[in-house]
Amino acid sequence: MFQAPDEKAVGLLADGLRLKGKEAWRGLTRAADGVGFVLSFIGLFDDDLEADRSFRVLVGALLGRAVKL
């Protein structure tokens, strides 16, 4: 899944999705550039991620878990 990731930056994006407000995570999405389908997923569901806190937290938790593997 990880092509050329900056794992620290991806972890920051994951934490941003899980812990920050609905607008704060958008500034961290550049970290997803080297992470397979994640950037396109975030682009496709960005409005849903912003509107639904539970979905945003779940995506952040999943991305954070993937970084730790």
mmCIF file as Biopython writes it, N, C-alpha, C and O atoms, coordinates in Angstrom:
data_model
#
loop_
_atom_site.group_PDB
_atom_site.id
_atom_site.type_symbol
_atom_site.label_atom_id
_atom_site.label_alt_id
_atom_site.label_comp_id
_atom_site.label_asym_id
_atom_site.label_entity_id
_atom_site.label_seq_id
_atom_site.pdbx_PDB_ins_code
_atom_site.Cartn_x
_atom_site.Cartn_y
_atom_site.Cartn_z
_atom_site.occupancy
_atom_site.B_iso_or_equiv
_atom_site.auth_seq_id
_atom_site.auth_asym_id
_atom_site.pdbx_PDB_model_num
ATOM 1   N N  . MET A ? 1  ? 0.823   -1.186 0.000  1.0 0.0 1  A 1 
ATOM 2   C CA . MET A ? 1  ? 0.000   0.000  0.000  1.0 0.0 1  A 1 
ATOM 3   C C  . MET A ? 1  ? 0.871   1.256  0.000  1.0 0.0 1  A 1 
ATOM 4   O O  . MET A ? 1  ? 0.514   2.248  -0.634 1.0 0.0 1  A 1 
ATOM 5   N N  . PHE A ? 2  ? 1.988   1.230  0.689  1.0 0.0 2  A 1 
ATOM 6   C CA . PHE A ? 2  ? 2.842   2.397  0.779  1.0 0.0 2  A 1 
ATOM 7   C C  . PHE A ? 2  ? 3.890   2.372  -0.330 1.0 0.0 2  A 1 
ATOM 8   O O  . PHE A ? 2  ? 4.738   1.480  -0.365 1.0 0.0 2  A 1 
ATOM 9   N N  . GLN A ? 3  ? 3.832   3.341  -1.227 1.0 0.0 3  A 1 
ATOM 10  C CA . GLN A ? 3  ? 4.773   3.406  -2.336 1.0 0.0 3  A 1 
ATOM 11  C C  . GLN A ? 3  ? 6.039   4.138  -1.934 1.0 0.0 3  A 1 
ATOM 12  O O  . GLN A ? 3  ? 7.139   3.620  -2.127 1.0 0.0 3  A 1 
ATOM 13  N N  . ALA A ? 4  ? 5.906   5.316  -1.387 1.0 0.0 4  A 1 
ATOM 14  C CA . ALA A ? 4  ? 7.057   6.101  -0.931 1.0 0.0 4  A 1 
ATOM 15  C C  . ALA A ? 4  ? 6.590   7.030  0.179  1.0 0.0 4  A 1 
ATOM 16  O O  . ALA A ? 4  ? 6.679   8.251  0.046  1.0 0.0 4  A 1 
ATOM 17  N N  . PRO A ? 5  ? 6.102   6.473  1.255  1.0 0.0 5  A 1 
ATOM 18  C CA . PRO A ? 5  ? 5.468   7.313  2.265  1.0 0.0 5  A 1 
ATOM 19  C C  . PRO A ? 5  ? 6.450   7.961  3.226  1.0 0.0 5  A 1 
ATOM 20  O O  . PRO A ? 5  ? 7.536   7.444  3.489  1.0 0.0 5  A 1 
ATOM 21  N N  . ASP A ? 6  ? 6.047   9.066  3.721  1.0 0.0 6  A 1 
ATOM 22  C CA . ASP A ? 6  ? 6.683   9.663  4.880  1.0 0.0 6  A 1 
ATOM 23  C C  . ASP A ? 6  ? 5.793   9.219  6.044  1.0 0.0 6  A 1 
ATOM 24  O O  . ASP A ? 6  ? 4.775   9.847  6.334  1.0 0.0 6  A 1 
ATOM 25  N N  . GLU A ? 7  ? 6.185   8.144  6.696  1.0 0.0 7  A 1 
ATOM 26  C CA . GLU A ? 7  ? 5.316   7.534  7.692  1.0 0.0 7  A 1 
ATOM 27  C C  . GLU A ? 7  ? 4.937   8.495  8.816  1.0 0.0 7  A 1 
ATOM 28  O O  . GLU A ? 7  ? 3.824   8.440  9.339  1.0 0.0 7  A 1 
ATOM 29  N N  . LYS A ? 8  ? 5.861   9.367  9.182  1.0 0.0 8  A 1 
ATOM 30  C CA . LYS A ? 8  ? 5.563   10.345 10.229 1.0 0.0 8  A 1 
ATOM 31  C C  . LYS A ? 8  ? 4.435   11.293 9.778  1.0 0.0 8  A 1 
ATOM 32  O O  . LYS A ? 8  ? 3.531   11.609 10.551 1.0 0.0 8  A 1 
ATOM 33  N N  . ALA A ? 9  ? 4.507   11.738 8.520  1.0 0.0 9  A 1 
ATOM 34  C CA . ALA A ? 9  ? 3.485   12.633 7.981  1.0 0.0 9  A 1 
ATOM 35  C C  . ALA A ? 9  ? 2.143   11.916 7.852  1.0 0.0 9  A 1 
ATOM 36  O O  . ALA A ? 9  ? 1.097   12.506 8.121  1.0 0.0 9  A 1 
ATOM 37  N N  . VAL A ? 10 ? 2.169   10.652 7.443  1.0 0.0 10 A 1 
ATOM 38  C CA . VAL A ? 10 ? 0.931   9.884  7.332  1.0 0.0 10 A 1 
ATOM 39  C C  . VAL A ? 10 ? 0.335   9.676  8.727  1.0 0.0 10 A 1 
ATOM 40  O O  . VAL A ? 10 ? -0.882  9.747  8.897  1.0 0.0 10 A 1 
ATOM 41  N N  . GLY A ? 11 ? 1.177   9.424  9.710  1.0 0.0 11 A 1 
ATOM 42  C CA . GLY A ? 11 ? 0.701   9.312  11.088 1.0 0.0 11 A 1 
ATOM 43  C C  . GLY A ? 11 ? 0.075   10.607 11.579 1.0 0.0 11 A 1 
ATOM 44  O O  . GLY A ? 11 ? -0.914  10.586 12.311 1.0 0.0 11 A 1 
ATOM 45  N N  . LEU A ? 12 ? 0.651   11.729 11.179 1.0 0.0 12 A 1 
ATOM 46  C CA . LEU A ? 12 ? 0.086   13.027 11.537 1.0 0.0 12 A 1 
ATOM 47  C C  . LEU A ? 12 ? -1.280  13.222 10.881 1.0 0.0 12 A 1 
ATOM 48  O O  . LEU A ? 12 ? -2.201  13.743 11.510 1.0 0.0 12 A 1 
ATOM 49  N N  . LEU A ? 13 ? -1.415  12.805 9.621  1.0 0.0 13 A 1 
ATOM 50  C CA . LEU A ? 13 ? -2.715  12.862 8.942  1.0 0.0 13 A 1 
ATOM 51  C C  . LEU A ? 13 ? -3.719  11.983 9.677  1.0 0.0 13 A 1 
ATOM 52  O O  . LEU A ? 13 ? -4.854  12.399 9.908  1.0 0.0 13 A 1 
ATOM 53  N N  . ALA A ? 14 ? -3.310  10.771 10.046 1.0 0.0 14 A 1 
ATOM 54  C CA . ALA A ? 14 ? -4.202  9.870  10.774 1.0 0.0 14 A 1 
ATOM 55  C C  . ALA A ? 14 ? -4.657  10.504 12.089 1.0 0.0 14 A 1 
ATOM 56  O O  . ALA A ? 14 ? -5.839  10.463 12.430 1.0 0.0 14 A 1 
ATOM 57  N N  . ASP A ? 15 ? -3.714  11.085 12.818 1.0 0.0 15 A 1 
ATOM 58  C CA . ASP A ? 15 ? -4.069  11.757 14.077 1.0 0.0 15 A 1 
ATOM 59  C C  . ASP A ? 15 ? -4.967  12.963 13.821 1.0 0.0 15 A 1 
ATOM 60  O O  . ASP A ? 15 ? -5.894  13.230 14.586 1.0 0.0 15 A 1 
ATOM 61  N N  . GLY A ? 16 ? -4.687  13.690 12.741 1.0 0.0 16 A 1 
ATOM 62  C CA . GLY A ? 16 ? -5.526  14.837 12.393 1.0 0.0 16 A 1 
ATOM 63  C C  . GLY A ? 16 ? -6.958  14.421 12.119 1.0 0.0 16 A 1 
ATOM 64  O O  . GLY A ? 16 ? -7.900  15.086 12.549 1.0 0.0 16 A 1 
ATOM 65  N N  . LEU A ? 17 ? -7.116  13.324 11.407 1.0 0.0 17 A 1 
ATOM 66  C CA . LEU A ? 17 ? -8.460  12.819 11.124 1.0 0.0 17 A 1 
ATOM 67  C C  . LEU A ? 17 ? -9.157  12.388 12.409 1.0 0.0 17 A 1 
ATOM 68  O O  . LEU A ? 17 ? -10.346 12.645 12.591 1.0 0.0 17 A 1 
ATOM 69  N N  . ARG A ? 18 ? -8.426  11.741 13.284 1.0 0.0 18 A 1 
ATOM 70  C CA . ARG A ? 18 ? -9.029  11.230 14.517 1.0 0.0 18 A 1 
ATOM 71  C C  . ARG A ? 18 ? -9.298  12.299 15.562 1.0 0.0 18 A 1 
ATOM 72  O O  . ARG A ? 18 ? -10.309 12.254 16.262 1.0 0.0 18 A 1 
ATOM 73  N N  . LEU A ? 19 ? -8.375  13.276 15.665 1.0 0.0 19 A 1 
ATOM 74  C CA . LEU A ? 19 ? -8.403  14.151 16.835 1.0 0.0 19 A 1 
ATOM 75  C C  . LEU A ? 19 ? -8.728  15.614 16.565 1.0 0.0 19 A 1 
ATOM 76  O O  . LEU A ? 19 ? -9.147  16.329 17.475 1.0 0.0 19 A 1 
ATOM 77  N N  . LYS A ? 20 ? -8.543  16.065 15.344 1.0 0.0 20 A 1 
ATOM 78  C CA . LYS A ? 20 ? -8.728  17.487 15.055 1.0 0.0 20 A 1 
ATOM 79  C C  . LYS A ? 20 ? -10.151 17.772 14.607 1.0 0.0 20 A 1 
ATOM 80  O O  . LYS A ? 20 ? -10.944 16.859 14.377 1.0 0.0 20 A 1 
ATOM 81  N N  . GLY A ? 21 ? -10.454 19.039 14.490 1.0 0.0 21 A 1 
ATOM 82  C CA . GLY A ? 21 ? -11.760 19.465 14.011 1.0 0.0 21 A 1 
ATOM 83  C C  . GLY A ? 21 ? -11.946 19.153 12.544 1.0 0.0 21 A 1 
ATOM 84  O O  . GLY A ? 21 ? -11.017 18.709 11.869 1.0 0.0 21 A 1 
ATOM 85  N N  . LYS A ? 22 ? -13.140 19.384 12.056 1.0 0.0 22 A 1 
ATOM 86  C CA . LYS A ? 22 ? -13.467 18.960 10.696 1.0 0.0 22 A 1 
ATOM 87  C C  . LYS A ? 22 ? -12.687 19.676 9.607  1.0 0.0 22 A 1 
ATOM 88  O O  . LYS A ? 22 ? -12.599 19.153 8.496  1.0 0.0 22 A 1 
ATOM 89  N N  . GLU A ? 23 ? -12.122 20.838 9.867  1.0 0.0 23 A 1 
ATOM 90  C CA . GLU A ? 23 ? -11.347 21.537 8.848  1.0 0.0 23 A 1 
ATOM 91  C C  . GLU A ? 23 ? -9.846  21.287 8.968  1.0 0.0 23 A 1 
ATOM 92  O O  . GLU A ? 23 ? -9.124  21.429 7.980  1.0 0.0 23 A 1 
ATOM 93  N N  . ALA A ? 24 ? -9.370  20.927 10.125 1.0 0.0 24 A 1 
ATOM 94  C CA . ALA A ? 24 ? -7.929  20.849 10.393 1.0 0.0 24 A 1 
ATOM 95  C C  . ALA A ? 24 ? -7.214  19.759 9.592  1.0 0.0 24 A 1 
ATOM 96  O O  . ALA A ? 24 ? -6.053  19.948 9.229  1.0 0.0 24 A 1 
ATOM 97  N N  . TRP A ? 25 ? -7.846  18.653 9.309  1.0 0.0 25 A 1 
ATOM 98  C CA . TRP A ? 25 ? -7.187  17.541 8.628  1.0 0.0 25 A 1 
ATOM 99  C C  . TRP A ? 25 ? -6.865  17.841 7.171  1.0 0.0 25 A 1 
ATOM 100 O O  . TRP A ? 25 ? -5.955  17.235 6.607  1.0 0.0 25 A 1 
ATOM 101 N N  . ARG A ? 26 ? -7.595  18.767 6.551  1.0 0.0 26 A 1 
ATOM 102 C CA . ARG A ? 26 ? -7.387  19.061 5.126  1.0 0.0 26 A 1 
ATOM 103 C C  . ARG A ? 26 ? -5.968  19.558 4.830  1.0 0.0 26 A 1 
ATOM 104 O O  . ARG A ? 26 ? -5.436  19.283 3.755  1.0 0.0 26 A 1 
ATOM 105 N N  . GLY A ? 27 ? -5.366  20.264 5.739  1.0 0.0 27 A 1 
ATOM 106 C CA . GLY A ? 27 ? -4.015  20.767 5.533  1.0 0.0 27 A 1 
ATOM 107 C C  . GLY A ? 27 ? -2.944  19.688 5.603  1.0 0.0 27 A 1 
ATOM 108 O O  . GLY A ? 27 ? -1.782  19.951 5.294  1.0 0.0 27 A 1 
ATOM 109 N N  . LEU A ? 28 ? -3.315  18.488 6.001  1.0 0.0 28 A 1 
ATOM 110 C CA . LEU A ? 28 ? -2.367  17.398 6.175  1.0 0.0 28 A 1 
ATOM 111 C C  . LEU A ? 28 ? -2.454  16.346 5.072  1.0 0.0 28 A 1 
ATOM 112 O O  . LEU A ? 28 ? -1.731  15.351 5.119  1.0 0.0 28 A 1 
ATOM 113 N N  . THR A ? 29 ? -3.317  16.542 4.091  1.0 0.0 29 A 1 
ATOM 114 C CA . THR A ? 29 ? -3.564  15.500 3.091  1.0 0.0 29 A 1 
ATOM 115 C C  . THR A ? 29 ? -2.399  15.252 2.145  1.0 0.0 29 A 1 
ATOM 116 O O  . THR A ? 29 ? -2.360  14.207 1.496  1.0 0.0 29 A 1 
ATOM 117 N N  . ARG A ? 30 ? -1.464  16.162 2.046  1.0 0.0 30 A 1 
ATOM 118 C CA . ARG A ? 30 ? -0.304  15.939 1.169  1.0 0.0 30 A 1 
ATOM 119 C C  . ARG A ? 30 ? 0.462   14.672 1.565  1.0 0.0 30 A 1 
ATOM 120 O O  . ARG A ? 30 ? 1.102   14.037 0.727  1.0 0.0 30 A 1 
ATOM 121 N N  . ALA A ? 31 ? 0.389   14.321 2.828  1.0 0.0 31 A 1 
ATOM 122 C CA . ALA A ? 31 ? 1.057   13.108 3.312  1.0 0.0 31 A 1 
ATOM 123 C C  . ALA A ? 31 ? 0.528   11.859 2.620  1.0 0.0 31 A 1 
ATOM 124 O O  . ALA A ? 31 ? 1.234   10.852 2.550  1.0 0.0 31 A 1 
ATOM 125 N N  . ALA A ? 32 ? -0.688  11.903 2.114  1.0 0.0 32 A 1 
ATOM 126 C CA . ALA A ? 32 ? -1.300  10.736 1.477  1.0 0.0 32 A 1 
ATOM 127 C C  . ALA A ? 32 ? -0.851  10.545 0.038  1.0 0.0 32 A 1 
ATOM 128 O O  . ALA A ? 32 ? -1.238  9.559  -0.590 1.0 0.0 32 A 1 
ATOM 129 N N  . ASP A ? 33 ? -0.052  11.450 -0.506 1.0 0.0 33 A 1 
ATOM 130 C CA . ASP A ? 33 ? 0.372   11.358 -1.902 1.0 0.0 33 A 1 
ATOM 131 C C  . ASP A ? 33 ? 1.041   10.035 -2.241 1.0 0.0 33 A 1 
ATOM 132 O O  . ASP A ? 33 ? 0.839   9.522  -3.342 1.0 0.0 33 A 1 
ATOM 133 N N  . GLY A ? 34 ? 1.815   9.473  -1.355 1.0 0.0 34 A 1 
ATOM 134 C CA . GLY A ? 34 ? 2.529   8.239  -1.634 1.0 0.0 34 A 1 
ATOM 135 C C  . GLY A ? 34 ? 1.885   7.002  -1.048 1.0 0.0 34 A 1 
ATOM 136 O O  . GLY A ? 34 ? 2.543   5.974  -0.889 1.0 0.0 34 A 1 
ATOM 137 N N  . VAL A ? 35 ? 0.614   7.089  -0.726 1.0 0.0 35 A 1 
ATOM 138 C CA . VAL A ? 35 ? -0.050  5.984  -0.035 1.0 0.0 35 A 1 
ATOM 139 C C  . VAL A ? 35 ? -1.159  5.405  -0.908 1.0 0.0 35 A 1 
ATOM 140 O O  . VAL A ? 35 ? -2.341  5.656  -0.676 1.0 0.0 35 A 1 
ATOM 141 N N  . GLY A ? 36 ? -0.766  4.632  -1.908 1.0 0.0 36 A 1 
ATOM 142 C CA . GLY A ? 36 ? -1.694  3.904  -2.767 1.0 0.0 36 A 1 
ATOM 143 C C  . GLY A ? 36 ? -2.991  4.608  -3.050 1.0 0.0 36 A 1 
ATOM 144 O O  . GLY A ? 36 ? -3.008  5.699  -3.621 1.0 0.0 36 A 1 
ATOM 145 N N  . PHE A ? 37 ? -4.070  3.989  -2.654 1.0 0.0 37 A 1 
ATOM 146 C CA . PHE A ? 37 ? -5.398  4.490  -2.955 1.0 0.0 37 A 1 
ATOM 147 C C  . PHE A ? 37 ? -5.892  5.540  -1.968 1.0 0.0 37 A 1 
ATOM 148 O O  . PHE A ? 37 ? -6.969  6.101  -2.170 1.0 0.0 37 A 1 
ATOM 149 N N  . VAL A ? 38 ? -5.151  5.818  -0.921 1.0 0.0 38 A 1 
ATOM 150 C CA . VAL A ? 38 ? -5.642  6.678  0.156  1.0 0.0 38 A 1 
ATOM 151 C C  . VAL A ? 38 ? -5.958  8.097  -0.330 1.0 0.0 38 A 1 
ATOM 152 O O  . VAL A ? 38 ? -6.981  8.668  0.047  1.0 0.0 38 A 1 
ATOM 153 N N  . LEU A ? 39 ? -5.083  8.664  -1.164 1.0 0.0 39 A 1 
ATOM 154 C CA . LEU A ? 39 ? -5.339  10.024 -1.641 1.0 0.0 39 A 1 
ATOM 155 C C  . LEU A ? 39 ? -6.630  10.089 -2.444 1.0 0.0 39 A 1 
ATOM 156 O O  . LEU A ? 39 ? -7.421  11.014 -2.262 1.0 0.0 39 A 1 
ATOM 157 N N  . SER A ? 40 ? -6.856  9.127  -3.326 1.0 0.0 40 A 1 
ATOM 158 C CA . SER A ? 40 ? -8.088  9.149  -4.113 1.0 0.0 40 A 1 
ATOM 159 C C  . SER A ? 40 ? -9.301  8.894  -3.217 1.0 0.0 40 A 1 
ATOM 160 O O  . SER A ? 40 ? -10.368 9.466  -3.444 1.0 0.0 40 A 1 
ATOM 161 N N  . PHE A ? 41 ? -9.147  8.046  -2.209 1.0 0.0 41 A 1 
ATOM 162 C CA . PHE A ? 41 ? -10.236 7.796  -1.271 1.0 0.0 41 A 1 
ATOM 163 C C  . PHE A ? 41 ? -10.605 9.081  -0.529 1.0 0.0 41 A 1 
ATOM 164 O O  . PHE A ? 41 ? -11.779 9.429  -0.410 1.0 0.0 41 A 1 
ATOM 165 N N  . ILE A ? 42 ? -9.585  9.773  -0.036 1.0 0.0 42 A 1 
ATOM 166 C CA . ILE A ? 42 ? -9.831  11.024 0.685  1.0 0.0 42 A 1 
ATOM 167 C C  . ILE A ? 42 ? -10.469 12.053 -0.245 1.0 0.0 42 A 1 
ATOM 168 O O  . ILE A ? 42 ? -11.383 12.773 0.156  1.0 0.0 42 A 1 
ATOM 169 N N  . GLY A ? 43 ? -9.989  12.123 -1.483 1.0 0.0 43 A 1 
ATOM 170 C CA . GLY A ? 43 ? -10.580 13.051 -2.437 1.0 0.0 43 A 1 
ATOM 171 C C  . GLY A ? 43 ? -12.028 12.726 -2.759 1.0 0.0 43 A 1 
ATOM 172 O O  . GLY A ? 43 ? -12.847 13.628 -2.929 1.0 0.0 43 A 1 
ATOM 173 N N  . LEU A ? 44 ? -12.344 11.447 -2.843 1.0 0.0 44 A 1 
ATOM 174 C CA . LEU A ? 44 ? -13.700 11.019 -3.164 1.0 0.0 44 A 1 
ATOM 175 C C  . LEU A ? 44 ? -14.661 11.266 -2.005 1.0 0.0 44 A 1 
ATOM 176 O O  . LEU A ? 44 ? -15.822 11.617 -2.215 1.0 0.0 44 A 1 
ATOM 177 N N  . PHE A ? 45 ? -14.172 11.081 -0.789 1.0 0.0 45 A 1 
ATOM 178 C CA . PHE A ? 45 ? -15.038 11.186 0.387  1.0 0.0 45 A 1 
ATOM 179 C C  . PHE A ? 45 ? -14.736 12.395 1.266  1.0 0.0 45 A 1 
ATOM 180 O O  . PHE A ? 45 ? -15.096 12.396 2.443  1.0 0.0 45 A 1 
ATOM 181 N N  . ASP A ? 46 ? -14.085 13.420 0.726  1.0 0.0 46 A 1 
ATOM 182 C CA . ASP A ? 46 ? -13.695 14.562 1.558  1.0 0.0 46 A 1 
ATOM 183 C C  . ASP A ? 46 ? -14.882 15.256 2.207  1.0 0.0 46 A 1 
ATOM 184 O O  . ASP A ? 46 ? -14.806 15.639 3.375  1.0 0.0 46 A 1 
ATOM 185 N N  . ASP A ? 47 ? -15.967 15.425 1.481  1.0 0.0 47 A 1 
ATOM 186 C CA . ASP A ? 47 ? -17.145 16.071 2.073  1.0 0.0 47 A 1 
ATOM 187 C C  . ASP A ? 47 ? -17.739 15.210 3.179  1.0 0.0 47 A 1 
ATOM 188 O O  . ASP A ? 47 ? -18.174 15.728 4.208  1.0 0.0 47 A 1 
ATOM 189 N N  . ASP A ? 48 ? -17.756 13.902 2.970  1.0 0.0 48 A 1 
ATOM 190 C CA . ASP A ? 48 ? -18.269 12.991 3.997  1.0 0.0 48 A 1 
ATOM 191 C C  . ASP A ? 48 ? -17.366 12.985 5.229  1.0 0.0 48 A 1 
ATOM 192 O O  . ASP A ? 48 ? -17.848 12.942 6.361  1.0 0.0 48 A 1 
ATOM 193 N N  . LEU A ? 49 ? -16.057 13.030 5.000  1.0 0.0 49 A 1 
ATOM 194 C CA . LEU A ? 49 ? -15.118 13.080 6.124  1.0 0.0 49 A 1 
ATOM 195 C C  . LEU A ? 49 ? -15.312 14.351 6.936  1.0 0.0 49 A 1 
ATOM 196 O O  . LEU A ? 49 ? -15.188 14.342 8.161  1.0 0.0 49 A 1 
ATOM 197 N N  . GLU A ? 50 ? -15.614 15.431 6.253  1.0 0.0 50 A 1 
ATOM 198 C CA . GLU A ? 50 ? -15.821 16.694 6.952  1.0 0.0 50 A 1 
ATOM 199 C C  . GLU A ? 50 ? -17.142 16.699 7.714  1.0 0.0 50 A 1 
ATOM 200 O O  . GLU A ? 50 ? -17.226 17.241 8.816  1.0 0.0 50 A 1 
ATOM 201 N N  . ALA A ? 51 ? -18.165 16.098 7.128  1.0 0.0 51 A 1 
ATOM 202 C CA . ALA A ? 51 ? -19.501 16.151 7.723  1.0 0.0 51 A 1 
ATOM 203 C C  . ALA A ? 51 ? -19.729 15.122 8.826  1.0 0.0 51 A 1 
ATOM 204 O O  . ALA A ? 51 ? -20.490 15.377 9.760  1.0 0.0 51 A 1 
ATOM 205 N N  . ASP A ? 52 ? -19.087 13.976 8.731  1.0 0.0 52 A 1 
ATOM 206 C CA . ASP A ? 52 ? -19.370 12.864 9.642  1.0 0.0 52 A 1 
ATOM 207 C C  . ASP A ? 52 ? -18.152 12.571 10.524 1.0 0.0 52 A 1 
ATOM 208 O O  . ASP A ? 52 ? -17.188 11.948 10.078 1.0 0.0 52 A 1 
ATOM 209 N N  . ARG A ? 53 ? -18.207 13.015 11.748 1.0 0.0 53 A 1 
ATOM 210 C CA . ARG A ? 53 ? -17.083 12.850 12.669 1.0 0.0 53 A 1 
ATOM 211 C C  . ARG A ? 53 ? -16.737 11.384 12.890 1.0 0.0 53 A 1 
ATOM 212 O O  . ARG A ? 53 ? -15.558 11.030 12.928 1.0 0.0 53 A 1 
ATOM 213 N N  . SER A ? 54 ? -17.732 10.532 13.034 1.0 0.0 54 A 1 
ATOM 214 C CA . SER A ? 54 ? -17.470 9.108  13.264 1.0 0.0 54 A 1 
ATOM 215 C C  . SER A ? 54 ? -16.718 8.482  12.100 1.0 0.0 54 A 1 
ATOM 216 O O  . SER A ? 54 ? -15.791 7.700  12.310 1.0 0.0 54 A 1 
ATOM 217 N N  . PHE A ? 55 ? -17.105 8.815  10.881 1.0 0.0 55 A 1 
ATOM 218 C CA . PHE A ? 55 ? -16.435 8.312  9.685  1.0 0.0 55 A 1 
ATOM 219 C C  . PHE A ? 55 ? -14.998 8.814  9.643  1.0 0.0 55 A 1 
ATOM 220 O O  . PHE A ? 55 ? -14.080 8.054  9.335  1.0 0.0 55 A 1 
ATOM 221 N N  . ARG A ? 56 ? -14.800 10.097 9.953  1.0 0.0 56 A 1 
ATOM 222 C CA . ARG A ? 56 ? -13.468 10.706 9.959  1.0 0.0 56 A 1 
ATOM 223 C C  . ARG A ? 56 ? -12.555 10.013 10.980 1.0 0.0 56 A 1 
ATOM 224 O O  . ARG A ? 56 ? -11.399 9.711  10.684 1.0 0.0 56 A 1 
ATOM 225 N N  . VAL A ? 57 ? -13.079 9.770  12.161 1.0 0.0 57 A 1 
ATOM 226 C CA . VAL A ? 57 ? -12.300 9.109  13.218 1.0 0.0 57 A 1 
ATOM 227 C C  . VAL A ? 57 ? -11.961 7.676  12.811 1.0 0.0 57 A 1 
ATOM 228 O O  . VAL A ? 57 ? -10.844 7.212  13.041 1.0 0.0 57 A 1 
ATOM 229 N N  . LEU A ? 58 ? -12.910 6.984  12.214 1.0 0.0 58 A 1 
ATOM 230 C CA . LEU A ? 58 ? -12.674 5.615  11.778 1.0 0.0 58 A 1 
ATOM 231 C C  . LEU A ? 58 ? -11.596 5.551  10.695 1.0 0.0 58 A 1 
ATOM 232 O O  . LEU A ? 58 ? -10.710 4.699  10.759 1.0 0.0 58 A 1 
ATOM 233 N N  . VAL A ? 59 ? -11.660 6.434  9.709  1.0 0.0 59 A 1 
ATOM 234 C CA . VAL A ? 59 ? -10.646 6.466  8.649  1.0 0.0 59 A 1 
ATOM 235 C C  . VAL A ? 59 ? -9.278  6.795  9.246  1.0 0.0 59 A 1 
ATOM 236 O O  . VAL A ? 59 ? -8.273  6.200  8.859  1.0 0.0 59 A 1 
ATOM 237 N N  . GLY A ? 60 ? -9.237  7.732  10.178 1.0 0.0 60 A 1 
ATOM 238 C CA . GLY A ? 60 ? -7.972  8.079  10.844 1.0 0.0 60 A 1 
ATOM 239 C C  . GLY A ? 60 ? -7.394  6.912  11.612 1.0 0.0 60 A 1 
ATOM 240 O O  . GLY A ? 60 ? -6.188  6.671  11.573 1.0 0.0 60 A 1 
ATOM 241 N N  . ALA A ? 61 ? -8.263  6.176  12.321 1.0 0.0 61 A 1 
ATOM 242 C CA . ALA A ? 61 ? -7.806  5.012  13.079 1.0 0.0 61 A 1 
ATOM 243 C C  . ALA A ? 61 ? -7.287  3.922  12.143 1.0 0.0 61 A 1 
ATOM 244 O O  . ALA A ? 61 ? -6.265  3.300  12.431 1.0 0.0 61 A 1 
ATOM 245 N N  . LEU A ? 62 ? -7.965  3.688  11.049 1.0 0.0 62 A 1 
ATOM 246 C CA . LEU A ? 62 ? -7.532  2.680  10.082 1.0 0.0 62 A 1 
ATOM 247 C C  . LEU A ? 62 ? -6.203  3.062  9.435  1.0 0.0 62 A 1 
ATOM 248 O O  . LEU A ? 62 ? -5.314  2.225  9.286  1.0 0.0 62 A 1 
ATOM 249 N N  . LEU A ? 63 ? -6.079  4.312  9.060  1.0 0.0 63 A 1 
ATOM 250 C CA . LEU A ? 63 ? -4.826  4.788  8.447  1.0 0.0 63 A 1 
ATOM 251 C C  . LEU A ? 63 ? -3.682  4.729  9.466  1.0 0.0 63 A 1 
ATOM 252 O O  . LEU A ? 63 ? -2.570  4.329  9.123  1.0 0.0 63 A 1 
ATOM 253 N N  . GLY A ? 64 ? -3.946  5.116  10.695 1.0 0.0 64 A 1 
ATOM 254 C CA . GLY A ? 64 ? -2.931  5.054  11.740 1.0 0.0 64 A 1 
ATOM 255 C C  . GLY A ? 64 ? -2.477  3.626  11.999 1.0 0.0 64 A 1 
ATOM 256 O O  . GLY A ? 64 ? -1.288  3.385  12.211 1.0 0.0 64 A 1 
ATOM 257 N N  . ARG A ? 65 ? -3.394  2.689  11.984 1.0 0.0 65 A 1 
ATOM 258 C CA . ARG A ? 65 ? -3.050  1.283  12.180 1.0 0.0 65 A 1 
ATOM 259 C C  . ARG A ? 65 ? -2.185  0.782  11.029 1.0 0.0 65 A 1 
ATOM 260 O O  . ARG A ? 65 ? -1.222  0.047  11.249 1.0 0.0 65 A 1 
ATOM 261 N N  . ALA A ? 66 ? -2.525  1.175  9.803  1.0 0.0 66 A 1 
ATOM 262 C CA . ALA A ? 66 ? -1.752  0.749  8.634  1.0 0.0 66 A 1 
ATOM 263 C C  . ALA A ? 66 ? -0.309  1.270  8.701  1.0 0.0 66 A 1 
ATOM 264 O O  . ALA A ? 66 ? 0.621   0.579  8.284  1.0 0.0 66 A 1 
ATOM 265 N N  . VAL A ? 67 ? -0.128  2.467  9.218  1.0 0.0 67 A 1 
ATOM 266 C CA . VAL A ? 67 ? 1.222   3.035  9.332  1.0 0.0 67 A 1 
ATOM 267 C C  . VAL A ? 67 ? 2.041   2.239  10.339 1.0 0.0 67 A 1 
ATOM 268 O O  . VAL A ? 67 ? 3.246   2.072  10.153 1.0 0.0 67 A 1 
ATOM 269 N N  . LYS A ? 68 ? 1.420   1.752  11.385 1.0 0.0 68 A 1 
ATOM 270 C CA . LYS A ? 68 ? 2.151   1.038  12.431 1.0 0.0 68 A 1 
ATOM 271 C C  . LYS A ? 68 ? 2.501   -0.396 12.043 1.0 0.0 68 A 1 
ATOM 272 O O  . LYS A ? 68 ? 3.344   -1.017 12.690 1.0 0.0 68 A 1 
ATOM 273 N N  . LEU A ? 69 ? 1.873   -0.930 11.002 1.0 0.0 69 A 1 
ATOM 274 C CA . LEU A ? 69 ? 2.165   -2.325 10.598 1.0 0.0 69 A 1 
ATOM 275 C C  . LEU A ? 69 ? 3.457   -2.462 9.893  1.0 0.0 69 A 1 
ATOM 276 O O  . LEU A ? 69 ? 3.830   -3.567 9.498  1.0 0.0 69 A 1 
#
